Amino acid sequence: MVSLGKEFDRFDTRMKKLADNIRQAHENAQDVHITSQKITQRFTQIEKVELEEDSNNVLDFEEKPTIAKENES
């Protein structure tokens, strides 16, 4: 019986360590998710600014009508 008691103590200790590791992994995954959201939001902001700048810098290349001179041959 003593041997079984020792094994159960080891099992209990290992389960507590495993539970702590799972909890820590969960917290780490949440932190990574939050960071991913922040990066995505920042890229969206950057793209928006770049698109606005591009639309403001568009050159007008419309052809202007040319007036032909009558005396040119």
Phi, psi and omega in degrees: 000326181299318180298319179295322178296319179295317179297321179293322176298316178298316178301315180298316179297316180293322177296320178296318178296317179297316179298319177297318179295319178295317178299315180295319178297321178297315178297318178297319179296320177297317179298317179296320179297316179298315179298319179299317178297318180297318179296316180299316179297319181294317177298321178297317178297317180296314180299320180298315179296316180296319179294320178296317179296318180298318182290333177281338184258011181290129179273145179269109182252024179296139180285136177265141180296137178262144179262118180279135177279137184288333186269359181281135178224000000 
